[in-house]
Amino acid sequence: MRALCILLSLLFFFTDIAKAAPSPQERAQAALRAMEGLALRQAEADPLDQLALERQLKDFAREFRSIGPSADPALISYLEDKSRPRKIRSYSVVFLGMLQDPAAWPALKDCVADRREDVGLRALCLQSAGALRIDIRPRRSLAEEWAFSAKAPESLVREALGILAETGSADTEKLEKSARKYGSSPVGLRELFARNAVAALAASRGPSEAALLRLALYFRKGSTLRSDSLTALRIRKPKSADLPEDAVELLTPILLRDIGRPSLETARLFGEFGDPKTLRALLEALKIKDPSTIAEAAQALQRLGDPAAAAPLARLSEGLISDKRFSPRPGLDTRDLAARIQKAAEFFLEAKNEAKEASQSAPAPASASFAPFHYEGWPGAQAPMPVWNGRAQILTLHKEPSSDSPSSSSQPQSRRSLPVLSSLVVLKDPGTLRARRDLSVGLRDLGPDRPLKASDYGSPVLRMRLPLKEGQTLEILAYRPEGACFLRSERRLYLGECLTEAADKDFSVLAEPKVEWWLKTRTGTAEGWFSSDEIGVDF
């Protein structure tokens, strides 16, 4: 009987504790009342005490993080109650954005639209609305409404462009206009406006390459905005059809005369172009003073592969020791830059030797012609988990794993995973290794040249020794996890260690392989292949 009484006493004790514990909503209300009291004290305090009280107000973020989305009703109540101190209403908005709960969207959106409300509070509401975990489309629509409004206050325009920098916009014409709004040399917050507009152009699904080119030419010489425009253009990997015919001619003065980051970014951009029209400008860039741009120009010439670059690169490489442009200096490793130039020069020398040897031998080696190759599976060790991040408007799905294949489009929900039905790594151009001496290498023989299924290379295969003569080449088809490679020689496929690690001693790396990774997915009723380089996809 006594034991029963003790048990009942404990039961009542813990029940009372449970009744006494405040609910999440009560905790949120109590925190806001405490903050309100601190704000009233702060208004009458001296400057040092004001700073201390401000730190106490900021520390309430930890309390609201621990409460979580259950704090939303209390925070929204303070936001909507105009009799509350403006500072606490502002903190309520900030905490709503921190919690990212979609339930806060209507209240934040109404606050942004309320022209009777304090403009600073409206800007905070727009910022927090852009941070909520909701689909990209309403966020982009709200941001476009205020970014492109002629009557919107600057603080709202700034926050709206900040959201578009993540979501992009279909209206690239208005984005370009926004970037130009404050002239070619904006400063302070107006420079931030322009930078966000440039970033929004880079994130846009629609064609923005021509707009970014115009902005690169518009912003002043040496400016960060010019460099940002060039970087954004390069990231979009433009094709010749995306830009005016005279794009190379227009950009050449930046390459040769806007020394610094603009020149460097232009050299990188020319390397992405692969356009023969860049040859003359890149050769001229070898003569400028900036060693970083010279190294980028040398690598761009290597990618271009025009034999006319061989002699200038050889002269530059041979004179590096006495070239004052590559003298050691604080904050810049000129040794790395010199090594990149030497590698580009060696590429042309090796290619010349290869051509000479090929012309003296008959017939041409079988590895000179490329059989179609792709392999089934993942390029890495783990299965991929692609997620639609919403930075683009649509996901382009192709009928076959090729950008030339007929395509359709889908609009996945933002931040949702994309199911992977199949995966192919497709070879575009093989890399090349050249043996420096007679040797043999241990590899797994996968049989005749053909597209590979996972079962072809996943099952155990005995290793063998592949003999190679000095000057003989191997093709690098694709890199695999943990230092492995698919290789090809004389129309046979091999899997083994990537021999590029032994390049200094046993091999010369004449070229790196170029591959595309394609994944097949299904979204709604649409099914097809997409490239891993899609702007809207994260892994």
C-alpha positions in Angstrom: 0.0 0.0 0.0 2.8 2.3 0.9 4.5 1.6 -2.5 1.3 2.5 -4.3 1.1 5.8 -2.5 4.6 6.6 -3.5 3.9 5.8 -7.1 0.8 8.0 -7.1 2.7 10.8 -5.5 5.4 10.6 -8.2 2.7 10.5 -10.9 1.0 13.7 -9.6 4.4 15.4 -9.2 5.4 14.8 -12.9 1.9 15.8 -14.0 2.2 19.1 -12.2 5.6 19.7 -13.9 4.1 19.0 -17.3 1.3 21.4 -16.6 3.8 24.0 -15.5 6.1 23.7 -18.6 5.2 26.5 -21.0 4.1 25.6 -24.5 6.2 26.6 -27.5 3.8 29.4 -28.3 4.0 30.6 -24.7 7.8 30.6 -24.8 7.7 32.7 -28.0 5.3 35.2 -26.5 7.4 35.5 -23.3 10.6 36.0 -25.4 9.0 38.8 -27.4 7.7 40.5 -24.2 11.2 40.3 -22.8 12.7 41.8 -26.0 10.1 44.5 -25.8 11.2 45.4 -22.3 14.9 45.5 -23.4 14.0 47.8 -26.3 12.2 50.2 -24.0 15.3 50.3 -21.7 17.5 50.8 -24.6 15.7 53.9 -25.7 16.7 55.6 -22.5 20.2 54.1 -22.0 23.6 55.6 -22.6 25.5 54.5 -25.8 27.5 51.8 -24.1 24.5 50.3 -22.4 22.6 50.5 -25.7 25.3 48.3 -27.4 25.0 45.7 -24.5 21.2 45.6 -24.8 21.4 45.2 -28.5 23.6 42.1 -28.0 21.0 40.7 -25.6 18.3 41.3 -28.3 20.3 39.4 -30.9 20.9 36.5 -28.5 17.2 35.7 -28.6 17.8 34.1 -32.0 18.9 31.0 -30.1 15.7 30.8 -28.2 13.6 31.1 -31.4 15.7 28.5 -33.2 15.0 26.1 -30.3 11.3 26.8 -30.5 11.2 26.4 -34.3 8.2 27.0 -36.6 5.9 26.9 -33.6 7.0 30.4 -32.9 5.5 31.7 -36.2 2.1 32.8 -34.8 3.7 34.9 -32.1 6.2 36.4 -34.5 3.5 37.2 -37.1 1.3 38.7 -34.4 4.1 41.1 -33.5 4.8 41.9 -37.1 1.2 42.8 -37.8 0.6 44.8 -34.6 1.7 48.3 -35.5 1.5 49.4 -31.8 4.5 47.3 -31.0 8.0 48.9 -31.1 9.4 49.0 -34.6 12.6 47.4 -33.5 10.9 44.3 -32.1 8.7 44.0 -35.2 11.9 44.1 -37.3 13.4 41.3 -35.1 10.2 39.3 -35.6 10.7 39.6 -39.4 14.3 38.6 -39.2 13.5 35.5 -37.0 10.7 34.5 -39.5 13.3 34.5 -42.3 15.7 32.5 -40.0 13.1 29.8 -39.4 12.2 29.6 -43.1 8.7 28.2 -42.4 6.4 28.6 -45.5 3.5 29.5 -43.2 5.1 33.0 -42.8 4.7 33.7 -46.6 1.3 35.5 -46.6 2.2 37.8 -43.7 5.6 38.8 -45.2 4.1 39.3 -48.6 1.4 41.6 -47.2 4.0 43.6 -45.3 6.0 44.1 -48.5 2.9 45.4 -50.3 1.8 47.7 -47.5 2.9 51.2 -48.7 1.8 52.7 -45.4 4.3 50.6 -43.6 7.9 51.7 -42.8 10.0 51.1 -45.9 12.9 49.6 -43.9 10.5 47.0 -42.4 9.1 46.3 -45.9 12.6 45.6 -47.2 13.3 43.2 -44.3 10.0 41.4 -45.1 11.0 41.0 -48.7 14.4 39.6 -47.6 12.9 37.1 -45.2 10.2 36.1 -47.8 13.0 35.2 -50.2 14.6 33.0 -47.6 11.5 30.8 -47.0 11.4 27.1 -48.0 8.9 27.5 -50.8 8.9 26.9 -54.6 11.1 29.2 -56.7 8.3 30.6 -58.8 6.4 32.7 -56.2 9.7 34.0 -54.8 10.8 35.0 -58.3 7.5 36.5 -59.1 7.5 38.6 -55.9 11.1 39.7 -56.5 10.3 40.7 -60.2 7.4 42.8 -59.0 9.6 45.0 -56.9 12.9 44.8 -58.8 11.4 46.1 -62.0 8.9 48.7 -60.5 9.8 52.3 -61.3 8.1 53.4 -58.1 9.7 50.9 -55.7 12.0 52.4 -53.0 15.7 51.6 -53.5 15.8 49.4 -50.4 13.1 47.1 -51.9 14.9 47.1 -55.3 18.1 46.0 -53.5 16.4 43.1 -51.7 14.4 42.0 -54.8 17.6 41.9 -57.0 19.2 39.9 -54.2 16.5 37.2 -54.5 16.7 37.3 -58.4 20.5 36.7 -58.1 19.5 33.2 -56.8 16.4 32.5 -58.8 17.2 34.3 -62.1 14.5 35.9 -64.2 13.0 35.4 -67.7 13.1 39.1 -68.3 16.8 39.6 -69.1 16.1 42.9 -70.8 14.9 44.4 -67.5 17.8 42.8 -65.6 20.2 44.5 -68.0 18.4 47.8 -67.6 18.6 47.4 -63.8 22.4 46.8 -64.0 22.8 50.0 -66.0 20.4 52.1 -63.9 23.1 53.9 -61.9 25.7 54.3 -64.6 29.0 52.6 -65.5 30.7 53.5 -62.2 28.2 53.0 -59.3 29.4 53.0 -55.8 28.1 51.7 -52.4 24.7 50.1 -52.4 24.1 51.1 -56.0 27.1 49.0 -57.0 25.5 46.1 -55.1 22.3 46.7 -57.1 24.2 46.3 -60.3 26.2 43.2 -59.1 23.0 41.4 -58.1 21.5 42.2 -61.5 24.6 40.7 -63.2 24.3 37.6 -60.9 20.6 37.3 -61.8 21.6 37.3 -65.5 24.0 34.5 -64.9 21.3 32.5 -63.1 18.6 33.1 -65.7 17.4 30.2 -67.8 16.7 32.4 -70.8 19.5 33.6 -73.1 21.5 36.3 -71.3 24.9 35.9 -73.0 24.5 39.0 -75.2 23.4 41.1 -72.3 26.4 40.1 -70.2 28.7 40.9 -73.1 27.2 44.4 -73.4 27.5 45.0 -69.7 31.2 43.9 -69.8 31.8 46.6 -72.4 29.6 49.1 -70.5 31.1 49.1 -67.1 34.2 51.2 -66.5 37.8 49.9 -67.1 39.2 47.9 -64.2 35.9 47.7 -62.3 34.7 44.8 -60.3 31.4 44.9 -62.2 33.2 44.5 -65.6 35.0 41.5 -64.1 31.8 40.0 -62.7 30.0 40.4 -66.1 32.9 38.5 -67.8 32.9 35.8 -65.1 29.1 35.4 -65.4 29.4 35.1 -69.2 32.1 32.5 -68.9 30.1 30.4 -66.4 27.3 30.2 -68.9 29.6 28.5 -71.4 28.4 30.5 -74.4 28.5 29.2 -78.0 29.2 31.2 -81.1 25.5 31.5 -81.8 24.8 33.0 -78.4 27.0 36.1 -79.1 27.4 38.7 -81.9 29.9 37.8 -84.7 32.2 40.6 -83.5 32.3 39.4 -79.9 36.0 38.5 -80.0 36.9 41.8 -81.6 34.9 43.7 -79.0 36.6 41.8 -76.1 40.1 41.9 -77.4 40.8 45.5 -76.0 39.8 44.3 -72.5 42.2 41.3 -72.8 45.1 43.4 -73.9 44.6 46.7 -72.0 42.4 46.2 -69.0 45.2 44.5 -67.0 44.1 42.7 -63.9 41.0 40.6 -63.3 39.1 41.9 -66.4 42.0 40.8 -68.6 42.4 37.5 -66.8 38.6 36.7 -67.1 38.7 37.5 -70.8 41.6 35.1 -71.4 39.6 32.4 -69.5 36.5 33.2 -71.6 38.5 32.9 -74.8 39.7 29.5 -73.6 36.0 28.5 -73.3 35.1 29.8 -76.7 37.4 27.5 -78.7 37.0 30.0 -81.5 39.8 30.3 -84.1 39.2 34.0 -84.2 40.7 34.2 -80.7 44.1 33.1 -81.9 45.6 36.5 -82.8 44.4 38.1 -79.6 45.7 35.3 -77.4 49.1 35.4 -79.1 49.2 39.2 -78.4 48.3 38.5 -74.8 51.6 36.6 -74.3 53.3 40.0 -74.6 51.5 41.9 -71.8 52.9 42.4 -68.3 50.5 40.4 -66.2 51.9 36.9 -65.6 48.5 35.5 -64.5 46.8 36.5 -67.8 49.8 35.2 -69.8 49.4 31.8 -68.2 45.7 31.8 -68.9 46.3 32.8 -72.5 48.8 30.0 -72.9 46.3 27.4 -71.6 43.6 28.9 -73.9 46.0 28.5 -76.9 46.6 24.9 -75.8 42.9 24.2 -75.8 42.6 25.9 -79.2 45.3 23.6 -80.6 46.3 25.8 -83.5 49.9 25.0 -84.6 50.6 28.7 -85.1 50.9 29.0 -81.3 53.7 26.4 -81.1 56.6 28.7 -81.8 55.5 31.7 -79.7 54.8 29.4 -76.7 58.2 27.7 -77.2 60.1 31.0 -77.2 58.1 32.1 -74.1 58.8 28.9 -72.3 62.5 28.9 -73.1 63.0 32.5 -71.8 61.0 32.1 -68.5 64.2 32.0 -66.3 65.2 35.5 -67.4 61.7 36.9 -67.9 61.2 39.6 -65.3 57.5 39.3 -65.5 57.8 35.9 -63.8 60.2 37.1 -61.0 59.1 36.0 -57.5 56.8 38.4 -55.8 54.7 38.5 -52.6 51.3 36.9 -52.9 51.8 35.4 -56.3 53.3 32.0 -57.1 54.9 32.7 -60.4 56.4 29.2 -60.4 52.9 27.7 -60.9 52.2 30.1 -63.7 55.5 29.2 -65.4 54.7 25.5 -65.1 51.4 26.0 -66.9 53.1 27.9 -69.7 55.7 25.1 -70.0 53.0 22.5 -70.2 51.2 24.3 -73.0 54.5 24.6 -74.9 55.2 20.9 -74.4 51.8 20.0 -75.7 52.6 21.5 -79.1 56.1 20.0 -79.1 54.7 16.5 -78.3 52.0 16.9 -80.9 54.6 17.9 -83.5 56.7 14.8 -82.7 53.6 12.6 -82.8 52.7 14.0 -86.3 56.3 13.4 -87.5 56.4 9.8 -86.2 52.9 9.1 -87.6 54.0 10.4 -91.1 57.0 8.1 -91.0 55.1 5.0 -90.1 52.4 3.1 -92.0 49.6 2.5 -91.5 48.4 5.0 -89.0 47.8 3.5 -85.5 44.4 2.3 -84.8 44.1 4.6 -81.8 44.1 7.6 -84.2 40.4 7.0 -85.0 38.0 7.2 -82.1 35.3 4.6 -81.6 32.1 5.7 -79.9 32.5 5.1 -76.2 30.3 5.5 -73.1 30.0 3.6 -69.9 26.9 2.9 -67.8 26.9 3.8 -64.1 28.1 6.6 -61.9 31.3 8.5 -62.4 32.0 8.5 -58.6 31.9 5.7 -56.0 28.5 6.6 -54.7 25.1 6.7 -56.5 24.2 10.3 -57.3 21.4 12.2 -55.6 20.5 15.1 -57.9 18.3 17.8 -56.4 16.5 20.5 -58.4 17.7 23.7 -56.7 15.3 26.0 -58.6 18.0 28.4 -59.9 16.7 27.8 -63.4 13.1 28.0 -64.7 12.9 24.6 -66.4 14.8 21.3 -66.6 15.6 20.4 -70.2 15.0 16.7 -70.9 16.5 15.1 -74.0 15.2 11.9 -75.8 18.8 10.6 -75.9 21.9 11.4 -73.8 23.1 14.1 -76.2 22.5 17.9 -76.4 21.7 17.4 -80.1 18.8 15.0 -79.3 15.2 16.3 -79.4 14.3 17.9 -76.1 11.3 18.7 -74.0 11.1 20.6 -70.7 9.8 20.0 -67.2 9.3 22.2 -64.2 10.3 20.2 -61.1 9.4 21.4 -57.6 12.2 23.4 -56.0 14.5 21.6 -53.7 13.1 18.2 -54.6 15.3 15.2 -55.5 15.2 13.9 -59.1 14.9 10.1 -59.4 17.8 8.5 -61.4 16.6 5.9 -63.8 19.9 5.5 -65.7 23.3 7.1 -66.0 25.8 7.3 -68.8 29.2 9.0 -69.0 29.7 9.8 -72.7 33.1 10.4 -74.2 33.4 13.6 -76.3 37.2 13.7 -76.9 39.7 11.2 -75.5 42.8 12.2 -73.7 46.3 11.0 -74.7 49.3 9.5 -72.8 52.6 9.0 -74.6 55.2 6.5 -73.2 58.6 8.1 -72.6 60.4 4.7 -72.6 59.8 1.0 -73.2 57.7 -0.4 -70.3 54.8 -2.5 -69.3 51.8 -1.6 -67.1 49.4 -3.7 -65.1 45.8 -3.3 -66.3 42.4 -5.2 -66.5 41.6 -6.2 -70.1 37.9 -5.4 -70.7 37.9 -6.7 -74.3 37.1 -5.0 -77.7 36.3 -1.4 -77.9 32.5 -0.9 -77.2 30.1 1.0 -74.9 30.4 -0.6 -71.5 27.6 -1.8 -69.2 28.2 -1.8 -65.4 28.5 -5.6 -65.6 31.3 -5.4 -68.1 33.7 -3.7 -65.7 32.1 -4.4 -62.3 32.9 -8.1 -62.2 36.4 -9.4 -61.4 38.8 -9.6 -64.3 42.4 -10.8 -64.1 45.1 -8.2 -64.4 47.6 -8.5 -67.3 50.7 -6.7 -68.4 50.4 -4.4 -71.4 53.8 -3.8 -73.1 54.4 -0.3 -74.5 57.2 1.0 -76.7 58.8 4.4 -76.3 56.5 6.9 -78.1 53.5 4.6 -78.1 50.2 6.2 -77.1 47.3 5.3 -74.8 43.9 7.0 -74.9 42.4 8.1 -71.6 38.6 7.7 -72.0 37.4 8.6 -68.5 38.5 8.9 -64.9 37.0 6.6 -62.3 37.0 6.7 -58.5 40.1 6.1 -56.4 42.6 6.9 -59.2 41.3 4.4 -61.8 40.8 5.1 -65.5 39.2 3.6 -68.6 42.0 3.4 -71.2 42.1 2.3 -74.8 44.9 0.9 -77.0 44.6 -0.7 -80.4 40.8 -0.9 -80.2 40.9 -2.7 -76.8 39.6 -1.3 -73.5 41.4 -1.5 -70.2 40.7 -0.5 -66.6 43.4 0.3 -64.2 45.5 2.9 -62.4 45.5 6.4 -64.1 49.0 6.6 -65.5 49.0 10.4 -65.3 50.5 10.1 -61.9 53.6 8.6 -63.5 53.7 11.3 -66.2 57.0 12.9 -65.0 58.9 9.6 -65.3 57.1 7.3 -67.7 54.5 9.2 -69.7 53.7 12.6 -71.2 50.1 13.8 -70.9 49.3 15.2 -74.3 45.6 15.9 -73.7 42.9 15.4 -71.0 39.7 13.5 -71.8 36.5 15.4 -72.2 33.3 13.7 -71.1 29.7 14.5 -70.4 27.6 12.9 -67.6 24.0 12.3 -68.5 21.2 11.1 -66.1 17.8 9.8 -67.0 14.9 11.0 -64.8 11.1 11.2 -64.6 9.3 14.3 -63.3 5.5 14.2 -63.5 4.6 12.9 -66.9 8.0 13.9 -68.5 10.9 11.5 -68.9 14.3 12.0 -70.5 18.0 12.7 -70.1 19.6 15.8 -68.6 23.2 16.9 -68.3 24.9 17.0 -64.9 25.9 20.6 -65.9 22.3 21.8 -65.8 22.2 25.1 -64.0 19.3 24.1 -61.8 20.8 20.8 -60.6 22.9 20.2 -57.4 24.3 16.9 -56.2 
